[in-house]
Amino acid sequence: MSSELDHLLPGTLSLRICDSKAALVQAVTASLRDAVLAAVQQRGEASLVVTGGSTARAYYPQIAALDLPWQRVQITLSDERLVAADHADSNQRLVREQLLQGRAAAARFVPLVIERDSASDRGHDAAGGLVGSIAEGTAQHLIAAATERLQTLARPFDLVLLGMGADSHLASLFPGAAGIEAALDPANPALCCTVVPPAGVEPALPRLSLTLAALLDSRRILIVATGLAKRDAFERAALGHWPLPSPVQALARHARQPVEFIWCR
């Protein structure tokens, strides 16, 4: 159901409150189904941006079971941790194991990072994650390689599916991260950027993330979250009350397409 807050939310933002996790899963699954069917009917193909995170585990199996023309669907990620593809913290691994199964295995998946992109002269920790900050040369290489792959996808994206943190971050666009202002600039032509999360973010791993401009190059954006802390963060950031530059506030200012926050306790 829609929220009484809708009339207060700026821009194209809206809030849909679900009364259970099952209802949230149903809402997300139906939204993605409708976006894919409309795109394939109108343009012959569909392009999706999907997310990592724990909430996605609840709805990816249901999406994977949808009877859709998956062979005409292209999928990429909103962000990726700079770890091996089989690492427990890899968003690519989550998508491959939870979404690209059954019928959905026919979709074309375009990862942001592949193994050779991450090769550098810097060390790795025992779990396979890149340690320390991202060297400038490594960052430029990661961005160039990801940009080349992203440019093979149909854009505008038909649907961008995001999670959100209690700090109001979307993708890996963290309030307080170094360089976040450039990443949130809608005039920035870059499709992606490297991000070192601020202190306290877990997992404490460097990331590659789509920029705000890339997220805005879409027909519809869904933000899916659970819990009171995340609803509070969404509302505060959307209404301009977050103390640091926030991607939610940036969407409120710059989005022209529908941006729907789907939430349950």
Buried (B, 14 or more C-beta within 10 A) or exposed (E): EEBEBEEEBEBBBBBBBBEEBEBBBBBBBEBBBEBBBBBBEEEEBBBBBBBBBEBBEBBBBBBBEBEBBBEBBBBBBBBBBBBBBEBEBBBBBBBBBBBBBEBBEEBBBBBBBBEEBBEBEEEBEEEBBBEEEBBEEBBEBBBEBBBEBBEEBBBEBBBBBBBBBBBBBBBBBBBBBBEBEEBBBBEBEBBBBBBBBBEEBEEEBBBBBBBBBBBBBBBBBBBBBBEEEBBEBBBBBBBEEBEBBBBBBBBBBBBEBBBBBBBBE
